């Protein structure tokens, strides 16, 4: 894996970690409910699994 792939993986990780970190922040500040957290989890979990699978496939080549 060359430097470009490493940089892209780091940038993708930062972008993908932003929504969960923001939801955690909202939860800690009491600005969200457990129902909203579950709704967000249902939306983002399949997306993260698809992206993880695509990344694993791309980096295995």
QUIVEN-V626991 format. One record per backbone hydrogen bond with DSSP energy under -1.0 kcal/mol. NH is the residue of the N-H (numbers start at 1). CO is the residue of the C=O. Records with the same first field share a line. If there is no record, write none. Layout:
NH->CO + CO
This chain:
6->2
7->3
8->4
9->5
10->6
11->7
12->8
13->9
14->10
15->11
16->12
17->13
21->17
22->18
23->19
24->20
25->21
26->22
27->23
28->24
29->25
31->26
37->33
38->34
39->35
40->36
41->37
42->38
43->39
44->40
45->41
48->44
49->45
50->46
51->47
52->48
53->49
54->50
55->51
56->52
57->53
58->54
59->55
60->56
